Amino acid sequence: MSDTSAPAPRPPRNVLLAVAAAVGLGAAVLLAWQLATVLLLLFGAVLVAVLLDGLARELRTHARMPHALGVCLVVVLVVGLLVLLGWLGEPQVAEQLDALGARAAGGLQALQQTLGESQWGRILLNETGWTGQLPGSPSTWFQRVSGVFSGTLGTLTNIGLVLVIGFYLALQPGLYTGGIVRLVPQNHRQRARELLQAQGKALRWWLVGRIISMAAIGVLTAAALWLIEVPLALGLGFVAGVLSFVPFIGPIASAVPAVLVALLQGPWQVVYVLIIYVAVQFVEGNIITPLTQERVVALPPAVLLLSQVLLGSLFGILGLILATPLAVVAIVLVQMLYVEDMLGDRVHVLGD
């Protein structure tokens, strides 16, 4: 007696491909999540490469030289400038930064004393359980901040790797971008090249805007604080310039130590310091940025804040620092791949 039962139907080939693609995508996302810190550091190296490549391009427009030679010359000039600035201002800046922790601690104690003189202030102190002491020494703060780069190789090694990898990426950008393009199907490779070029241009002009903004905020803040005789004006200006790399959140964070230092000189000095920080941000946002707005990349405030909150909550301070340039990359991707290619609409690509 023969078996007449029909064989079980096989799933369609497209279903198998869809399942395999979903599994592969899930594995890629899981791997990226596990390697998030490494990928963020790699993106930091890409930013270094974009900056070096952009400066080398400017040199090539004025002097005919090989690209690699231009990158090396840019590195020599940048290092020389940093050494010169360090030689001129490092003793004063380093001394003021060392004293800033003690001044901030004194400001917090003065704030506690002021709050303790009023009923609502005593209620606030009791509810929060704050004793007016800093949660750790100033060295502990810097260790926590630098901990975003910590790993098996250590802080300085990771920073060095970012700089070295960025240098090699800038030496032969075509080699690495060409390797990425080869991973794309042949009929889409031209669009992939255009996408990489647009992202590089947008990141380059975003970095130009940040550097101009950081320099302006640092100089204006230090000069204004010095005029009203706030102690450690040079160190506070340096902190304001560096922290302004992170839009919105950075300027607010940089005002905290200045306010704490001003507390030791009286409440009116605090008011003057707050006015200065607000005025500097007003000048930067309404005068300096519009002067460079024709080419410098500016992102909508809501996009900036959303990206900072999202990446900061997921990856800590390192995600917060790189949130804005990652948002630049994401916006260019959406504009070119979704708005232009899928929807067919014309759009002004960021940084173009």
C-alpha positions as CSV (number, residue, x, y, z in Angstrom):
1,M,0.0,0.0,0.0
2,S,1.7,3.2,-1.2
3,D,1.9,6.5,0.8
4,T,-0.2,9.1,-1.0
5,S,0.3,12.0,1.5
6,A,1.6,15.2,-0.2
7,P,5.0,16.7,0.8
8,A,4.9,19.8,3.1
9,P,5.0,22.9,1.0
10,R,8.2,24.9,1.1
11,P,8.0,28.6,2.1
12,P,8.4,31.0,-0.9
13,R,12.0,32.1,-1.7
14,N,11.2,35.8,-1.0
15,V,9.9,34.9,2.5
16,L,13.2,33.2,3.2
17,L,15.1,36.1,1.9
18,A,13.0,38.5,4.1
19,V,13.6,36.4,7.2
20,A,17.3,36.2,6.5
21,A,17.5,40.0,5.9
22,A,15.6,40.6,9.2
23,V,18.0,38.3,11.1
24,G,21.0,39.9,9.5
25,L,19.8,43.4,10.3
26,G,19.0,42.4,13.9
27,A,22.5,41.0,14.3
28,A,24.1,44.1,12.8
29,V,22.1,46.4,15.1
30,L,23.1,44.2,18.1
31,L,26.7,44.2,17.1
32,A,26.7,48.0,16.6
33,W,25.1,48.4,20.0
34,Q,27.8,46.3,21.6
35,L,30.5,48.3,19.8
36,A,28.8,51.7,20.3
37,T,31.8,53.3,22.0
38,V,34.2,52.1,19.3
39,L,32.0,53.3,16.5
40,L,31.6,56.7,18.2
41,L,35.4,57.0,18.5
42,L,35.7,56.0,14.8
43,F,33.2,58.8,14.0
44,G,35.4,61.2,16.0
45,A,38.3,60.1,13.8
46,V,36.2,60.8,10.7
47,L,35.6,64.4,12.0
48,V,39.3,64.8,12.4
49,A,39.8,63.6,8.8
50,V,37.1,65.9,7.5
51,L,38.8,68.9,9.1
52,L,42.3,68.0,7.9
53,D,41.0,67.2,4.4
54,G,39.1,70.5,4.3
55,L,42.2,72.6,5.3
56,A,44.4,70.7,2.9
57,R,41.9,71.5,0.1
58,E,42.2,75.2,0.9
59,L,45.9,75.0,0.7
60,R,45.7,73.3,-2.7
61,T,43.6,76.1,-4.1
62,H,46.5,78.5,-3.4
63,A,49.5,76.3,-3.9
64,R,49.8,73.3,-6.2
65,M,50.9,70.3,-4.1
66,P,50.0,66.7,-3.6
67,H,47.1,66.1,-1.3
68,A,49.1,64.0,1.1
69,L,51.7,66.8,1.4
70,G,49.0,69.3,2.0
71,V,47.6,67.2,4.9
72,C,51.1,66.9,6.4
73,L,51.6,70.6,6.1
74,V,48.3,71.3,7.8
75,V,49.2,69.0,10.7
76,V,52.5,70.8,11.1
77,L,50.8,74.2,11.1
78,V,48.1,73.1,13.5
79,V,50.6,71.6,15.9
80,G,52.8,74.6,15.7
81,L,49.9,76.9,16.4
82,L,48.8,74.9,19.4
83,V,52.3,74.8,20.7
84,L,52.6,78.6,20.3
85,L,49.2,79.2,22.0
86,G,50.2,76.8,24.8
87,W,53.5,78.5,25.3
88,L,51.9,82.0,25.4
89,G,48.8,81.2,27.5
90,E,49.2,77.7,29.1
91,P,50.7,78.8,32.4
92,Q,47.9,81.2,33.1
93,V,45.1,79.0,31.8
94,A,46.4,75.9,33.7
95,E,46.9,77.9,36.9
96,Q,43.4,79.3,36.6
97,L,41.8,76.0,35.8
98,D,43.5,74.5,38.9
99,A,42.1,77.3,41.0
100,L,38.7,77.1,39.5
101,G,37.7,74.0,41.5
102,A,38.5,75.7,44.8
103,R,36.6,78.8,43.8
104,A,33.6,76.8,42.7
105,A,33.6,75.0,46.0
106,G,33.7,78.3,47.9
107,G,30.8,79.6,45.7
108,L,28.7,76.5,46.6
109,Q,29.3,77.1,50.3
110,A,28.4,80.7,49.9
111,L,25.2,79.7,48.1
112,Q,24.4,77.3,51.0
113,Q,24.9,80.1,53.5
114,T,22.7,82.4,51.5
115,L,19.9,79.8,51.2
116,G,20.2,79.1,54.9
117,E,19.3,82.7,55.8
118,S,15.8,82.4,54.4
119,Q,12.9,80.1,55.3
120,W,12.3,78.8,51.8
121,G,16.0,78.3,51.4
122,R,16.2,76.2,54.5
123,I,13.2,74.2,53.3
124,L,15.0,73.6,50.0
125,L,18.2,72.5,51.7
126,N,16.3,70.1,53.9
127,E,14.3,68.6,51.1
128,T,17.3,68.0,48.9
129,G,19.6,67.0,51.7
130,W,22.4,69.2,50.2
131,T,25.2,70.1,52.5
132,G,26.9,72.6,50.3
133,Q,29.8,70.3,49.6
134,L,30.8,69.2,46.1
135,P,30.3,65.5,45.2
136,G,34.0,64.8,45.1
137,S,37.2,66.8,44.5
138,P,37.8,68.7,41.2
139,S,40.1,65.9,40.1
140,T,37.2,63.5,40.5
141,W,35.1,65.5,38.2
142,F,37.7,65.5,35.5
143,Q,38.1,61.8,36.0
144,R,34.4,61.2,35.5
145,V,34.3,63.4,32.4
146,S,37.4,61.7,30.9
147,G,35.9,58.4,31.7
148,V,33.9,58.5,28.5
149,F,37.1,57.6,26.7
150,S,38.3,55.1,29.2
151,G,38.8,51.5,28.2
152,T,41.4,48.9,28.0
153,L,43.8,51.2,26.3
154,G,43.2,54.3,28.5
155,T,42.1,57.8,27.9
156,L,45.2,59.2,26.2
157,T,45.6,56.2,24.0
158,N,42.0,56.4,22.7
159,I,42.4,60.1,22.0
160,G,45.7,59.4,20.2
161,L,44.0,56.6,18.2
162,V,41.3,59.0,17.1
163,L,43.9,61.6,15.9
164,V,46.1,59.0,14.2
165,I,43.2,57.2,12.4
166,G,41.8,60.6,11.4
167,F,45.2,61.6,10.0
168,Y,45.4,58.4,7.9
169,L,41.9,58.8,6.7
170,A,42.7,62.3,5.5
171,L,45.9,61.2,3.7
172,Q,44.0,58.9,1.3
173,P,40.2,59.8,1.5
174,G,39.5,58.3,-1.9
175,L,40.9,54.9,-0.8
176,Y,38.4,54.6,2.1
177,T,35.4,56.2,0.4
178,G,36.0,54.0,-2.6
179,G,36.0,50.9,-0.4
180,I,32.6,51.9,1.0
181,V,31.2,52.6,-2.5
182,R,32.3,49.1,-3.7
183,L,30.0,47.6,-1.0
184,V,27.0,49.2,-2.9
185,P,25.4,47.5,-6.0
186,Q,26.9,48.9,-9.2
187,N,23.8,50.7,-10.4
188,H,23.7,52.8,-7.1
189,R,27.5,53.5,-6.7
190,Q,27.3,56.9,-8.3
191,R,24.6,58.0,-5.9
192,A,26.6,56.5,-3.0
193,R,29.6,58.7,-4.0
194,E,27.3,61.8,-4.2
195,L,26.0,60.9,-0.7
196,L,29.5,60.6,0.8
197,Q,30.6,63.8,-0.8
198,A,27.5,65.7,0.5
199,Q,28.0,64.3,4.0
200,G,31.7,65.3,4.0
201,K,30.9,68.8,2.8
202,A,28.2,69.3,5.4
203,L,30.4,68.0,8.2
204,R,33.3,70.3,7.0
205,W,31.2,73.4,7.1
206,W,29.6,72.4,10.4
207,L,33.1,72.2,11.8
208,V,34.0,75.6,10.4
209,G,31.0,77.1,12.1
210,R,31.8,75.4,15.4
211,I,35.4,76.6,15.4
212,I,34.4,80.1,14.7
213,S,31.7,80.0,17.4
214,M,34.1,78.4,20.0
215,A,36.8,81.1,19.3
216,A,34.3,83.9,19.5
217,I,32.6,82.7,22.6
218,G,35.9,82.1,24.4
219,V,37.4,85.5,23.6
220,L,34.2,87.5,24.2
221,T,33.5,85.7,27.5
222,A,37.1,86.1,28.8
223,A,37.2,89.8,27.8
224,A,33.8,90.6,29.4
225,L,34.6,88.8,32.6
226,W,37.9,90.6,32.8
227,L,36.3,94.0,32.4
228,I,34.0,93.4,35.4
229,E,36.9,92.0,37.4
230,V,35.7,88.5,37.8
231,P,38.5,86.2,39.0
232,L,39.9,83.5,36.7
233,A,38.4,85.2,33.6
234,L,40.9,83.6,31.3
235,G,40.2,80.1,32.6
236,L,36.4,80.7,32.5
237,G,36.7,82.0,28.9
238,F,38.6,78.8,28.0
239,V,35.9,76.6,29.5
240,A,33.2,78.6,27.8
241,G,34.9,78.2,24.4
242,V,35.5,74.5,24.7
243,L,32.1,73.6,26.1
244,S,30.4,75.6,23.3
245,F,31.3,72.7,21.0
246,V,28.1,71.2,22.3
247,P,25.3,73.7,21.3
248,F,22.8,74.8,23.9
249,I,23.8,72.5,26.7
250,G,27.5,73.5,26.5
251,P,27.0,77.2,27.0
252,I,24.6,76.6,29.9
253,A,27.1,74.2,31.6
254,S,29.9,76.7,31.1
255,A,28.0,79.4,33.0
256,V,27.8,77.3,36.2
257,P,31.4,77.7,37.3
258,A,31.3,81.4,36.4
259,V,28.2,81.9,38.6
260,L,29.8,80.0,41.5
261,V,33.0,82.1,41.3
262,A,30.9,85.3,41.1
263,L,29.0,84.3,44.2
264,L,32.0,85.0,46.3
265,Q,31.9,88.6,45.1
266,G,28.2,89.3,45.9
267,P,24.8,88.8,44.3
268,W,25.1,91.7,41.9
269,Q,28.3,90.2,40.4
270,V,26.2,87.0,39.7
271,V,23.7,89.2,37.8
272,Y,26.4,90.8,35.7
273,V,27.9,87.4,34.9
274,L,24.6,86.0,33.8
275,I,24.0,89.1,31.6
276,I,27.4,88.6,30.0
277,Y,26.8,84.9,29.2
278,V,23.4,85.7,27.7
279,A,24.8,88.6,25.8
280,V,27.7,86.5,24.4
281,Q,25.2,83.9,23.2
282,F,23.1,86.6,21.6
283,V,26.1,88.1,19.8
284,E,27.2,84.7,18.6
285,G,23.7,83.6,17.4
286,N,22.6,86.9,15.9
287,I,25.7,88.5,14.6
288,I,28.6,86.1,14.2
289,T,26.6,83.1,12.8
290,P,24.5,85.2,10.3
291,L,27.8,86.6,8.9
292,T,28.9,83.1,8.1
293,Q,25.5,81.7,7.5
294,E,25.9,81.5,3.7
295,R,28.1,78.5,3.9
296,V,28.2,77.4,7.6
297,V,25.8,74.6,8.5
298,A,23.1,75.5,11.1
299,L,20.6,73.0,12.4
300,P,17.1,73.7,13.8
301,P,17.1,74.0,17.6
302,A,14.6,71.3,18.1
303,V,16.7,68.8,16.1
304,L,19.8,69.8,18.1
305,L,18.1,69.3,21.5
306,L,16.4,66.1,20.5
307,S,19.7,64.5,19.2
308,Q,21.6,65.6,22.3
309,V,18.9,64.2,24.7
310,L,18.6,60.9,22.7
311,L,22.3,60.2,22.2
312,G,23.3,61.6,25.6
313,S,20.8,59.3,27.4
314,L,22.0,56.3,25.3
315,F,25.8,56.8,25.3
316,G,26.6,59.3,28.0
317,I,28.9,62.3,27.5
318,L,30.5,60.9,24.4
319,G,27.1,60.6,22.7
320,L,26.3,64.1,23.8
321,I,29.5,65.5,22.3
322,L,29.0,63.8,19.0
323,A,25.2,64.3,18.8
324,T,25.2,67.3,16.6
325,P,27.6,66.1,13.8
326,L,25.7,62.8,13.8
327,A,22.5,64.7,13.4
328,V,24.2,66.5,10.4
329,V,24.9,63.1,8.8
330,A,21.4,61.8,9.5
331,I,19.8,64.9,8.0
332,V,21.8,64.6,4.8
333,L,20.8,60.9,4.6
334,V,17.1,61.7,4.9
335,Q,17.3,64.6,2.4
336,M,19.1,62.7,-0.3
337,L,17.8,59.1,0.1
338,Y,14.2,59.7,1.2
339,V,13.1,63.2,0.1
340,E,15.0,63.3,-3.2
341,D,15.2,59.6,-4.2
342,M,12.0,58.2,-2.8
343,L,9.6,61.2,-2.8
344,G,11.2,62.8,-5.9
345,D,11.2,66.3,-4.4
346,R,13.9,68.9,-4.8
347,V,15.6,69.9,-1.6
348,H,18.5,72.2,-0.5
349,V,20.9,69.6,0.9
350,L,22.6,70.7,4.2
351,G,25.9,72.3,3.6
352,D,25.5,72.6,-0.2
